[in-house]
Amino acid sequence: MDLFGVDLGNGQIGNFSKTNTVHIGDKRTAVADATAHTFTAYINDKPVHTWPATLGDTRFPSARGYLVLMEKQRKAHFVAASIGLKPGDPANYGELDVEYATRLTPSGEFIHQATDTALPYLGQINVSHGCIGLGPDGASWVFNNMTTGDVVQIINTQGDYANFDDGFGDWNIPWAQYANS
């Protein structure tokens, strides 16, 4: 910033110049495809891994578009009532614990190790309640190698875009609309 002597307006003149160096790591992204039932991780735009996946089923489709990793929980406890499921609903899973949970939205979408009952369906059909389920290798790789701020694009899902206030959903607002907000 070369601000020394710059007229900043209202009688203010810049009185310093400064250099800052920012180090940015590798670009880490992923694409989850609800039709192909795959999750592909990229480093610097080069695919490094593709794993079979299960995404949200027809009743609970995964959100489409860009979602940003928010936080990680080595073990997470999920409660079906938190997404409005009541006893007697065939989709009610009660309570369950999952491994390698990486949050995508505050409303409850995660990338996590698929439950034992979902593992046989990886790469075949979508059986989750909106989450991206992976096998142990894929879920642990995401957990250990991706971090807060990394982006996952979800394609070929029937779900809507995540609300702009559901995590970092503003990635899905067209620039022209975002710039005028």
Secondary structure as a PSIPRED ss2 file (coil, helix, strand):
# PSIPRED VFORMAT (PSIPRED V4.0)

   1 M C   1.000  0.000  0.000
   2 D E   0.000  0.000  1.000
   3 L C   1.000  0.000  0.000
   4 F C   1.000  0.000  0.000
   5 G C   1.000  0.000  0.000
   6 V C   1.000  0.000  0.000
   7 D E   0.000  0.000  1.000
   8 L E   0.000  0.000  1.000
   9 G E   0.000  0.000  1.000
  10 N C   1.000  0.000  0.000
  11 G C   1.000  0.000  0.000
  12 Q E   0.000  0.000  1.000
  13 I E   0.000  0.000  1.000
  14 G C   1.000  0.000  0.000
  15 N C   1.000  0.000  0.000
  16 F C   1.000  0.000  0.000
  17 S E   0.000  0.000  1.000
  18 K C   1.000  0.000  0.000
  19 T C   1.000  0.000  0.000
  20 N C   1.000  0.000  0.000
  21 T C   1.000  0.000  0.000
  22 V C   1.000  0.000  0.000
  23 H C   1.000  0.000  0.000
  24 I C   1.000  0.000  0.000
  25 G C   1.000  0.000  0.000
  26 D C   1.000  0.000  0.000
  27 K C   1.000  0.000  0.000
  28 R E   0.000  0.000  1.000
  29 T E   0.000  0.000  1.000
  30 A E   0.000  0.000  1.000
  31 V E   0.000  0.000  1.000
  32 A E   0.000  0.000  1.000
  33 D E   0.000  0.000  1.000
  34 A C   1.000  0.000  0.000
  35 T C   1.000  0.000  0.000
  36 A C   1.000  0.000  0.000
  37 H C   1.000  0.000  0.000
  38 T E   0.000  0.000  1.000
  39 F E   0.000  0.000  1.000
  40 T E   0.000  0.000  1.000
  41 A E   0.000  0.000  1.000
  42 Y E   0.000  0.000  1.000
  43 I E   0.000  0.000  1.000
  44 N C   1.000  0.000  0.000
  45 D C   1.000  0.000  0.000
  46 K E   0.000  0.000  1.000
  47 P E   0.000  0.000  1.000
  48 V E   0.000  0.000  1.000
  49 H E   0.000  0.000  1.000
  50 T E   0.000  0.000  1.000
  51 W E   0.000  0.000  1.000
  52 P E   0.000  0.000  1.000
  53 A E   0.000  0.000  1.000
  54 T E   0.000  0.000  1.000
  55 L C   1.000  0.000  0.000
  56 G E   0.000  0.000  1.000
  57 D C   1.000  0.000  0.000
  58 T C   1.000  0.000  0.000
  59 R C   1.000  0.000  0.000
  60 F C   1.000  0.000  0.000
  61 P C   1.000  0.000  0.000
  62 S C   1.000  0.000  0.000
  63 A C   1.000  0.000  0.000
  64 R E   0.000  0.000  1.000
  65 G E   0.000  0.000  1.000
  66 Y E   0.000  0.000  1.000
  67 L E   0.000  0.000  1.000
  68 V E   0.000  0.000  1.000
  69 L C   1.000  0.000  0.000
  70 M C   1.000  0.000  0.000
  71 E E   0.000  0.000  1.000
  72 K E   0.000  0.000  1.000
  73 Q E   0.000  0.000  1.000
  74 R E   0.000  0.000  1.000
  75 K E   0.000  0.000  1.000
  76 A E   0.000  0.000  1.000
  77 H E   0.000  0.000  1.000
  78 F E   0.000  0.000  1.000
  79 V E   0.000  0.000  1.000
  80 A H   0.000  1.000  0.000
  81 A H   0.000  1.000  0.000
  82 S H   0.000  1.000  0.000
  83 I H   0.000  1.000  0.000
  84 G C   1.000  0.000  0.000
  85 L C   1.000  0.000  0.000
  86 K C   1.000  0.000  0.000
  87 P C   1.000  0.000  0.000
  88 G C   1.000  0.000  0.000
  89 D C   1.000  0.000  0.000
  90 P C   1.000  0.000  0.000
  91 A C   1.000  0.000  0.000
  92 N C   1.000  0.000  0.000
  93 Y C   1.000  0.000  0.000
  94 G C   1.000  0.000  0.000
  95 E E   0.000  0.000  1.000
  96 L E   0.000  0.000  1.000
  97 D E   0.000  0.000  1.000
  98 V E   0.000  0.000  1.000
  99 E E   0.000  0.000  1.000
 100 Y E   0.000  0.000  1.000
 101 A E   0.000  0.000  1.000
 102 T E   0.000  0.000  1.000
 103 R E   0.000  0.000  1.000
 104 L C   1.000  0.000  0.000
 105 T C   1.000  0.000  0.000
 106 P C   1.000  0.000  0.000
 107 S C   1.000  0.000  0.000
 108 G C   1.000  0.000  0.000
 109 E C   1.000  0.000  0.000
 110 F E   0.000  0.000  1.000
 111 I E   0.000  0.000  1.000
 112 H E   0.000  0.000  1.000
 113 Q E   0.000  0.000  1.000
 114 A C   1.000  0.000  0.000
 115 T C   1.000  0.000  0.000
 116 D C   1.000  0.000  0.000
 117 T C   1.000  0.000  0.000
 118 A C   1.000  0.000  0.000
 119 L H   0.000  1.000  0.000
 120 P H   0.000  1.000  0.000
 121 Y H   0.000  1.000  0.000
 122 L C   1.000  0.000  0.000
 123 G C   1.000  0.000  0.000
 124 Q C   1.000  0.000  0.000
 125 I C   1.000  0.000  0.000
 126 N C   1.000  0.000  0.000
 127 V C   1.000  0.000  0.000
 128 S E   0.000  0.000  1.000
 129 H C   1.000  0.000  0.000
 130 G C   1.000  0.000  0.000
 131 C C   1.000  0.000  0.000
 132 I E   0.000  0.000  1.000
 133 G E   0.000  0.000  1.000
 134 L E   0.000  0.000  1.000
 135 G C   1.000  0.000  0.000
 136 P H   0.000  1.000  0.000
 137 D H   0.000  1.000  0.000
 138 G H   0.000  1.000  0.000
 139 A H   0.000  1.000  0.000
 140 S H   0.000  1.000  0.000
 141 W H   0.000  1.000  0.000
 142 V H   0.000  1.000  0.000
 143 F H   0.000  1.000  0.000
 144 N H   0.000  1.000  0.000
 145 N H   0.000  1.000  0.000
 146 M C   1.000  0.000  0.000
 147 T C   1.000  0.000  0.000
 148 T C   1.000  0.000  0.000
 149 G C   1.000  0.000  0.000
 150 D C   1.000  0.000  0.000
 151 V E   0.000  0.000  1.000
 152 V E   0.000  0.000  1.000
 153 Q E   0.000  0.000  1.000
 154 I E   0.000  0.000  1.000
 155 I E   0.000  0.000  1.000
 156 N C   1.000  0.000  0.000
 157 T C   1.000  0.000  0.000
 158 Q C   1.000  0.000  0.000
 159 G C   1.000  0.000  0.000
 160 D C   1.000  0.000  0.000
 161 Y E   0.000  0.000  1.000
 162 A C   1.000  0.000  0.000
 163 N C   1.000  0.000  0.000
 164 F C   1.000  0.000  0.000
 165 D C   1.000  0.000  0.000
 166 D C   1.000  0.000  0.000
 167 G C   1.000  0.000  0.000
 168 F C   1.000  0.000  0.000
 169 G H   0.000  1.000  0.000
 170 D H   0.000  1.000  0.000
 171 W H   0.000  1.000  0.000
 172 N H   0.000  1.000  0.000
 173 I C   1.000  0.000  0.000
 174 P C   1.000  0.000  0.000
 175 W H   0.000  1.000  0.000
 176 A H   0.000  1.000  0.000
 177 Q H   0.000  1.000  0.000
 178 Y H   0.000  1.000  0.000
 179 A H   0.000  1.000  0.000
 180 N C   1.000  0.000  0.000
 181 S C   1.000  0.000  0.000
